[in-house]
Amino acid sequence: MRVLVCIDDTDNLESIGTGKLAYKIINSIEERGWGRCEAISRHQLYVHDEIPYTSHNSSMCFGVDLDGAILERLINYAADFLIRESAAGSDPGLCVVVPGQLKEPAQLIEFGFKAKGAVLTKKEAYQLAGQLGVHLSEHGGTGGGVIGALAGAGLRLSGNDGRLRGRLKIGDKNVNDEVLVSEIKAQTSVHIVQSLEGQILHDRDLVRLGEKVKAVLMGGKVVMPVYPICANNCGARWQTCTKEQLKKF
């Protein structure tokens, strides 16, 4: 079965970030042979004075394919990991969702997008998790991270939110190198290379690699967003998006 695991509010200003803890959980899952994990997606939530957060208020989610018999062991491991590894003063939350068992996935997705623009409560999060049969638990501090964990799972489930963590590696290519779309798709998890205006590039199109070589989730696919540039002679007409451009995702 496919399972979504989302964690939130595990760090402080001096500790390693929530994304790095998610990587550690992934490594443990795969080392134990429990399943094969997908890339981590970062989901930006509402930034507001009433919401405590470390730096950007984002949660981290990843998918994993595993045998259903392992599910409870995975949940227990992740919970113990957060208790052991989360930073002092953090309010870690854990959400584990089995998409195939959700009767009302739209409610979870709605909660996720609502959390991008409104202040939500633990009570609301627990009520929805209970209604949907979703695992939601807190593992330190106020436990406020359960809100972001549930929201992040909903946003990942939507397939239309979040940046994948890490810089995409395309062979030995570096900043300002040019690469064919076909190479990008062959050497990474990217399904589609698409402009910010929605134009899908052809396999033969060239893309110049910028400082940020990132992918996002759109339409349930892994998409590399690009923007048009002035080409010299027969050079690339497209470049990977800047940090500022990527913030919209």
C-alpha positions as CSV (number, residue, x, y, z in Angstrom):
1,M,0.0,0.0,0.0
2,R,1.0,3.6,-0.5
3,V,1.3,5.6,2.7
4,L,1.9,9.3,3.3
5,V,4.1,10.3,6.3
6,C,4.2,14.0,7.3
7,I,6.0,15.7,10.2
8,D,6.0,19.2,11.4
9,D,7.5,21.5,14.1
10,T,10.5,19.3,15.0
11,D,13.3,21.9,15.1
12,N,14.5,25.1,16.7
13,L,16.8,27.8,15.4
14,E,20.0,25.9,16.3
15,S,19.0,22.4,15.3
16,I,18.8,20.6,12.0
17,G,15.6,21.2,10.1
18,T,12.5,19.1,9.8
19,G,13.4,18.1,6.3
20,K,16.7,16.5,7.4
21,L,14.8,14.6,10.1
22,A,12.4,13.4,7.4
23,Y,15.4,12.2,5.4
24,K,16.6,10.2,8.4
25,I,13.2,8.5,8.7
26,I,13.4,7.6,5.0
27,N,16.9,6.1,5.4
28,S,15.7,4.0,8.3
29,I,12.6,2.8,6.5
30,E,14.7,1.7,3.5
31,E,17.6,0.3,5.5
32,R,15.0,-1.9,7.3
33,G,13.6,-3.1,4.0
34,W,10.1,-1.8,5.0
35,G,9.4,-0.1,1.7
36,R,10.5,2.3,-1.0
37,C,10.2,6.0,-0.3
38,E,9.3,8.9,-2.6
39,A,10.9,12.3,-2.5
40,I,10.1,14.7,0.4
41,S,7.9,17.6,-0.4
42,R,7.9,20.9,1.5
43,H,4.5,22.5,2.1
44,Q,4.3,26.2,3.0
45,L,1.7,27.0,5.6
46,Y,0.2,30.2,6.9
47,V,2.7,32.6,8.5
48,H,0.9,34.5,11.3
49,D,1.6,36.0,14.7
50,E,-0.7,33.5,16.4
51,I,1.1,30.5,14.9
52,P,4.4,29.5,16.5
53,Y,7.0,28.4,14.0
54,T,10.8,28.3,13.7
55,S,11.5,30.1,10.5
56,H,9.1,29.5,7.6
57,N,6.2,27.4,9.0
58,S,6.4,24.5,6.5
59,S,5.8,20.8,7.0
60,M,7.6,17.9,5.3
61,C,5.8,14.9,3.7
62,F,6.9,11.8,1.8
63,G,5.2,8.8,0.3
64,V,6.2,5.2,0.9
65,D,5.1,1.9,-0.7
66,L,5.1,-0.8,2.0
67,D,3.3,-4.0,3.0
68,G,0.3,-3.3,5.1
69,A,1.6,-5.5,7.9
70,I,4.4,-3.0,8.4
71,L,2.2,0.0,8.9
72,E,1.9,-0.1,12.7
73,R,5.6,-0.7,13.1
74,L,6.3,2.3,10.8
75,I,4.0,4.5,12.9
76,N,5.6,3.4,16.2
77,Y,9.1,3.9,14.8
78,A,8.3,7.4,13.5
79,A,6.7,8.4,16.8
80,D,9.7,7.2,18.8
81,F,12.0,8.9,16.4
82,L,10.3,12.3,16.9
83,I,10.4,11.9,20.7
84,R,14.1,11.1,20.5
85,E,15.3,13.4,17.7
86,S,13.2,16.5,17.8
87,A,14.8,19.6,19.1
88,A,14.3,21.1,22.6
89,G,11.4,23.6,22.6
90,S,9.8,22.1,19.5
91,D,6.2,20.9,19.2
92,P,6.4,17.9,16.9
93,G,3.5,16.3,15.2
94,L,3.1,13.2,13.1
95,C,0.5,12.3,10.5
96,V,0.3,9.0,8.6
97,V,-2.3,8.6,5.9
98,V,-3.3,5.6,3.7
99,P,-4.8,7.3,0.7
100,G,-6.4,4.2,-0.6
101,Q,-8.4,3.9,2.6
102,L,-9.7,7.4,2.8
103,K,-13.5,7.7,2.2
104,E,-13.4,11.5,2.0
105,P,-10.0,12.6,0.7
106,A,-11.4,15.9,-0.3
107,Q,-11.9,16.9,3.3
108,L,-8.2,16.3,4.1
109,I,-7.2,18.2,1.0
110,E,-9.5,21.1,2.0
111,F,-7.9,21.2,5.4
112,G,-4.5,21.4,3.9
113,F,-5.3,24.4,1.6
114,K,-7.2,26.1,4.4
115,A,-4.0,25.9,6.6
116,K,-2.2,27.9,3.9
117,G,-4.3,31.0,4.7
118,A,-5.9,30.6,8.1
119,V,-5.2,30.0,11.8
120,L,-6.4,26.4,12.6
121,T,-6.5,24.6,16.0
122,K,-5.4,21.3,17.3
123,K,-9.0,20.5,18.1
124,E,-10.0,20.9,14.4
125,A,-7.0,18.8,13.4
126,Y,-7.9,15.9,15.8
127,Q,-11.6,16.0,14.9
128,L,-10.9,15.7,11.2
129,A,-8.3,13.0,11.7
130,G,-10.8,11.0,13.8
131,Q,-13.5,11.4,11.2
132,L,-11.2,10.2,8.4
133,G,-9.4,7.4,10.4
134,V,-6.0,9.1,9.9
135,H,-3.2,8.6,12.4
136,L,-2.3,11.9,14.1
137,S,-0.1,12.2,17.2
138,E,2.0,14.7,19.1
139,H,5.4,14.0,20.5
140,G,6.6,16.8,22.7
141,G,6.0,20.4,23.7
142,T,2.5,21.7,23.0
143,G,2.1,19.2,20.2
144,G,1.0,22.0,17.9
145,G,2.8,20.4,15.0
146,V,-0.1,18.0,14.5
147,I,-1.9,20.9,12.6
148,G,0.9,21.3,10.1
149,A,1.4,17.5,9.8
150,L,-2.2,16.9,8.9
151,A,-2.2,19.9,6.6
152,G,1.0,18.8,4.8
153,A,-0.5,15.3,4.3
154,G,-3.5,16.8,2.7
155,L,-1.5,19.1,0.5
156,R,0.7,16.2,-0.7
157,L,-2.4,14.1,-1.3
158,S,-3.8,16.9,-3.6
159,G,-0.8,16.6,-5.9
160,N,-0.9,20.3,-6.5
161,D,1.3,21.8,-3.7
162,G,4.8,21.7,-2.5
163,R,8.5,21.8,-3.7
164,L,10.5,18.7,-3.6
165,R,13.5,19.1,-1.3
166,G,17.0,19.1,-2.6
167,R,18.6,20.2,-5.8
168,L,18.0,17.9,-8.8
169,K,21.2,16.2,-10.0
170,I,21.5,15.8,-13.8
171,G,24.7,13.9,-14.6
172,D,27.7,16.1,-14.2
173,K,25.9,19.3,-15.2
174,N,26.5,22.5,-13.3
175,V,25.1,26.0,-13.1
176,N,24.8,27.6,-16.5
177,D,25.1,24.3,-18.3
178,E,22.5,23.5,-20.9
179,V,20.6,20.2,-21.0
180,L,17.9,18.6,-23.1
181,V,14.5,18.1,-21.6
182,S,14.8,14.4,-22.5
183,E,18.0,14.2,-20.3
184,I,16.2,15.9,-17.4
185,K,13.4,13.3,-17.5
186,A,15.7,10.4,-18.0
187,Q,18.0,11.2,-15.1
188,T,15.6,12.6,-12.5
189,S,12.1,11.9,-11.1
190,V,10.8,14.8,-13.3
191,H,7.8,13.9,-15.5
192,I,7.2,17.3,-17.1
193,V,9.2,20.4,-17.8
194,Q,6.8,23.3,-17.9
195,S,6.9,27.1,-18.1
196,L,5.4,29.3,-15.4
197,E,2.6,30.1,-17.9
198,G,1.8,26.4,-18.4
199,Q,3.6,25.6,-21.7
200,I,4.9,22.0,-21.7
201,L,8.4,21.8,-23.2
202,H,9.3,19.1,-25.8
203,D,12.0,16.5,-25.2
204,R,14.3,18.3,-27.7
205,D,14.1,21.7,-26.0
206,L,17.2,23.0,-24.2
207,V,17.1,24.2,-20.6
208,R,19.8,26.3,-18.9
209,L,20.5,25.2,-15.3
210,G,20.3,28.1,-12.8
211,E,21.3,28.2,-9.1
212,K,18.1,26.4,-8.1
213,V,17.3,23.2,-10.0
214,K,14.1,22.2,-8.3
215,A,10.9,20.3,-9.0
216,V,7.4,20.9,-7.7
217,L,4.2,18.9,-7.5
218,M,1.5,19.8,-10.0
219,G,-1.4,17.8,-11.3
220,G,-0.1,14.7,-9.4
221,K,3.2,14.9,-11.4
222,V,6.7,15.9,-10.6
223,V,7.2,19.1,-12.6
224,M,10.3,21.2,-13.2
225,P,9.2,24.8,-13.7
226,V,11.2,27.1,-16.1
227,Y,11.0,30.6,-17.4
228,P,11.9,32.0,-20.9
229,I,15.2,33.7,-21.5
230,C,16.8,35.3,-24.5
231,A,18.7,32.6,-26.5
232,N,22.1,33.3,-28.1
233,N,22.1,31.7,-31.5
234,C,20.8,28.2,-31.0
235,G,21.2,28.1,-27.2
236,A,18.6,27.4,-24.6
237,R,15.4,29.5,-24.5
238,W,14.5,28.4,-21.0
239,Q,16.1,28.4,-17.6
240,T,15.2,26.8,-14.3
241,C,13.3,29.1,-11.9
242,T,14.9,31.4,-9.4
243,K,14.4,31.2,-5.6
244,E,11.9,34.0,-5.8
245,Q,9.9,32.4,-8.6
246,L,9.8,29.1,-6.7
247,K,8.2,30.7,-3.7
248,K,4.8,30.5,-5.4
249,F,5.0,26.8,-5.0
